[in-house]
Amino acid sequence: MSTSAFIKQLATHDKPTRDDALDKLGSFLKHSKVLPELQYQKLWKGLFYAMWHCDKPIPQQHLALQLGELYYNIPETKFIPFFRAFWVVIIREWKDLDKWRVDKFLMLIRKIVNKSLAKLKSEDYDDELLERYIQVLLDYPLHINDIIVPRTITYHLCDIYVDELEKVMFTGLPGFEEEEDYEEEDEVPVPIEKKARDNDNSDDEASDTDPETSDEEDGGEETENESEEEPIKIKLSAEEETALWKTKMEIIHETPIDKLLSPFVSLKKNTSNKPLKLKIQEVVLADPRLSKWKVRSYRKPKPKPKPLQVLQKQLYEQIKYKKGKAVTGEDDDEVEDEDEDQDDDDEVISESEADNSDEVDNEEWNGFGTV
């Protein structure tokens, strides 16, 4: 089947036709020769509209996973051209997305990133393949020019990158099982007469029952169902946790994490977009997981600046200390009472001594602090 036929079938409104074309596309990408990149972009244009026409949440998840699997199963020679074609199409078509379709395409980006990283892992992070992969990220989703790339894509990639890298690294280990996608059950059409008859019977039964008791029974059933749906958390013993951590450390040493993070380091260094720099610093490079993995690209988060109230309080304390007892917070009446209670036999300070004391005070204080 030619690429033009795939495009027409993938972009159609008919779901069975789209599903059939998608199944054939996987084998086509495996066994066909390497195509020009323009042909891969056309294929991704059809896949883009296949995702566009997918409406319900669960089918959307299933379709996004299928599109991501194309990268995991594609031959190495076609991986980079097909990966580049995805970013070219998604960046070019992003401006036409409405607010109801943005979420499912963000989910698609997550699946593509996950499966593309899994492809790199399956190829043992081949140096040449990894270099070309990084260059695609720098040329498209992490491009320095704000005009070319929608920053929504760049920010989303910052949010998900370390998460998806962790899933790929530790997949198969406890707590990192692959997500299962469940297909929705097809609704069986019910005749209109049967619907009306069932509604009449339900109304009769509802009138015979006590509303208070029925509400209580329903509430009890809901609590039972909720308790049954709660996931069971399996606790590992100390020995199992130690063995799990050793396995993780072996995987970490085998993964070139610094190289995989280098596009974000480069973008943070070269961009003049301060919010983007802060985003990369806080979300990617200062991720606490990188510190646990002993990654060199880890950037320790800077301490947060003190709030304005704390600074004002510190300044007020300095002013109080500078002025001495005159600004201790004591009332003038209390000071006068203390002067009257002094004994008449107190020593009288001479004028020369008073002048000397003023000079000492002037030497000790300068501005808001001591000299």
N, C-alpha and C positions, 0 to 999 in steps of 0.2 A: 504494500500500500504506500502511496506517495505521501509526502508531508502535507501537501495541500488537502488531501482527503482526510488526514488525521485532524487538521485544523478545523475543517468544516464539521466533523463529527464531534470533536471535543467542545466546540462552541455552540452546539445546538441546545435547544430548550428541552429536548427529549432525554430523560435520565437514562433509560436503558441503552440508548445509542451512545451516550457519553461514557457509560460504564464499559461498554464493549470496546470502544476506541481506546480507553485507558488501559484495559487488559492487553490489547494488542500492542500498545505503545511500549510496554516494558520489554517484550521480546524483540520489537523493532530496534530499540536502542542497543540491545545486547548484540544482535547479529548483523546489523547494518554496518556499512563502512563509515568512517569519520566524515561527517557532513560539514559544509561551510557554516560558520557561526550564525550567519543570517538565517539559515534553515532551523537551527536550534532556537533562535529567537522567535521564529514563526510558530514553532511547536509550543513554546512557552506562552505565546499569545493565546493559543487555543486552550492551554491549561489554565491560564488566568481567567478566561471566561467560563471554563468549566467550574471553577471555584466561585465565580460571580453568580452563576445560576443555582448553586447549591444553597438551599434555604434553611433547613432544620439544623439545630446544633449538633446532634450526634452524627448525622451524615457529613456535616462539615468537618468534624474531627476525623472521621474515617477517611475522607477524601484527602485532607491535609497529610495524614499519615501515609497514604498511598503515594502522593506526590513526593514526599520525603524519601520513601523507599526507592524511588527511581534512582536517587543518587547513591544509595548503598549498593545497588545491584548493577549499576552501569560500569562498563569497562574503564580502566584507568585512563586510556587514551581519550575518552570522550567526557571524562568527569569535569575537567576544568572548563571546556567550552560550554557544556550544558549548565554548569554552575554560574558562569559569567552571563549566560543568556537570561537566567532567572533574574539577576539583579538589574540587568538592562531593562527588562520588561516591567518589573515591579516599580522601578523608579520612574519610568516613563508614564505608566498608567496610574500612578498613585493620585495624581491631581483629579482624576475622574471618579474617585471613590466617594461615596456618600457616608454619612455617619452610621448608617445601619450595616455597612459592609466592612468597616475598618477593622473591627475586632477579629473577624475570621481571617483576614489577610495578615494581621499581626500574628495570629496563631500559625498560619502557614509559614511565616518567616521563622518562627520558633522551630517547627518541624524540619524545615530545610537546613537550618543551622545544626540541629541535633544530628541528622542523618549524614550531613557532609562531614562533620567531625568524626562520626563513626566510620565513614569511609576512609578518612585519614588514618584512623587507628587500625583498621583492617589491613592497610598497606604499610603498617609499622612506621608511620610518619616519615615516609620517604622524603629525603631532603629536597629534591627537585620539585616533587608534587606539593610539598608544604610551602616552598617559596612561591610557587605560582598561585596557590590558594590565598596566601597572605597578600599578594599583589592585587588579586581581584577585590579583596576587602578594602584595600587602600584606594583602589580606583573607583569604587562604586559606593557601597553603603557608608564607608568611613572616609569619603573624599573630603578634602579640606575646604572646598568651595561650597558656600552655603546655597548658592543659586542652583547648582546642579542637583543636589540630593535633598529631598525633603528631610528635615531634621527629625521628624517623627520616626523615621526608619533608623536614623543613627542613634537616637536616644533609646529606642526599643532594643536595638542590638546591644547597647551598653547594659540594659537591664537584664537580659537573658543570657548573655554569653557565658559567664562563669557558671551559672546554673546548668546550662546544657553541657558544658565541658565536664562538670562534676558527674553528671548522669552518664556520659559516655565513658569516662574513666572508670567508674566503679559499677557499671552495669553488671547485674548478676549477683552482686553482694547484697547482704541483708539491708533493707531500706532503700535499695536502688533497683527494684524490680521494674521491668518495662511496663508502661501503662497499657491497660487493655481497653479497647474500643468496643462498645456494645452497639449493635445495630438496633434501630427501632423496629418493633414488631409492626408489620403491615396491618392496617385497620381493615377488618372485614366489613364490607357494606351490609347494613341491616335494613331490611324492608321497612318502608314507612309505616305500614299497618302494624307490624310487630312493635315498632318504637312506640306508637300510640297506645297499644295494648299494654305494654310494659309500664308506661307512664301512668295509666289509669290504675293498674294494680299497685304500683308504688304509692300512689296517693291514698288508696284505700287502706293499705297497711300503715301508712304514716298516721292516718286519722285514728286507727285503733290503738296505737301505742301511745304511752305517756311521753310527752316531749322531754320532761325532765330526766326520766330514766333512760330514754334513748340517747340524750346528750351525754349522760354519765358513761353509758356503755361505749359510745363512740370515743369518748376521751380515753377510756381505759384501753381500747384497742390501739389508739394512736400511740400511747405511751409504750405499749408492748412492742409495736412495730419499730418505734424509735430505738428502743433498747436493743432490739435484735440487729439493727443496722449499724450499731456502733462497732468500729473496727477493733479487733483484738490485738493488743500490743504485746509482742513477745520480748521479754527481757533476756539479755544475754548475760552469761556468767562472766566473771572477771577474766578467766582464761580465754573464753570465746572473744571477748572484746580485745584482749591483747593480740590474739591471732588475727583478728580482723584488721587491727591497726597495722600490723606488720605487712599484711597483704596490701593494704592501701599504700603504704610507704614504698613497696616494690613497684606498684603501678605508677606512683608519682615520679620515681626515679626514671622510669622508662618513657615518661611523657614529656615532650619539650614544651612545658607550660610557658616558659619565658618567651619562646619563639611564637607561640600561639597568641600571646598577649602583646606582642611587639606592635601590631597595627594601632592599638589604643595608645601605647606609649608614644608612638610617632605622631598620632593625631593631636594628642595633648601638648606635645612640644611645639608643633607647627601652627596650630590654629590660633586665631586671635579672638575666638568666641569664648568669652569668660564663663558663661553658664555651661557651655559644653566642657570646658576644662575642668570645672568643678564637678560636673557629672561623672566624667571619666575617673577623676581622683577619688571621689567618695564611693561610687558604685562598683567600679572595676578594680582599680589598683589598690584601694584601701579595704578590699573585702577581707574580713578576718580569716576566711578559709585559706587565702594565700599565705597568711602568716603561719598557719598550722602546717601548710605544705612546704614551708621554707623556700618560697619562691623569691627570686631576686627582684622581680618587678614589683613586689609588694611595697606600697608607700604607706608609712604610718600616718594615720589621720592626725591632722593638726588639732591642737586643743581649741575648743570653742572660745571665742572672746567673751570676756565678762559682761554681764548685762549692765545696762546703764545705771540701774539702781545701786549696784555694788560699787561702781566707780564714783557715783555721787556720794555715797556713804564714806568711802575712803577720803575723798576730797574734803568732806565736812570734818572728819577726824583730824586731818592735817591742819585745817584752819583753827580748830579748837586748840590744838597743841601749840600752834604758833603764838596765839594770843595769850596763852597761859591761863591763869585763874580768872581773867576777865570774861572768858567765854566758856566757863565750865558748866553752864546750864543752871547755876544757882541763881535764885532771885535776889534782887537788890536789897529787899527787906531783911533777908537772912544775913547778908554781908554786914548791914548796919548793926544788927543785933549782936553779931560777933564782935564788932569794934567796940560797942558799948560795954560788953562784958569783960573786956580786957582790963587787967589790973593797972592801977596808977603807977606801980613801981616798975613797969616795963621800961626797958632801955630806949632812949630817944636816939633816932638815927640822925646823924649830922647831915648837912646839905652836901658836903663833899662826898660822903659815902653814898648818898642817894644818886649823885651824878655818876659815880663810878658804876653803880649797879645798872643805870640806864645804858651806859656804854657797853657793859657786858651783854645786856639783852640785845642791843643792836647788833653786836658781833655774832650772836648765836643764831639770829633769824634773818633770813633773806628770802623774800618771796613766800612760797608755800612750804619750804623745808629749811632745815638747818644747814649752815655752812660747814 
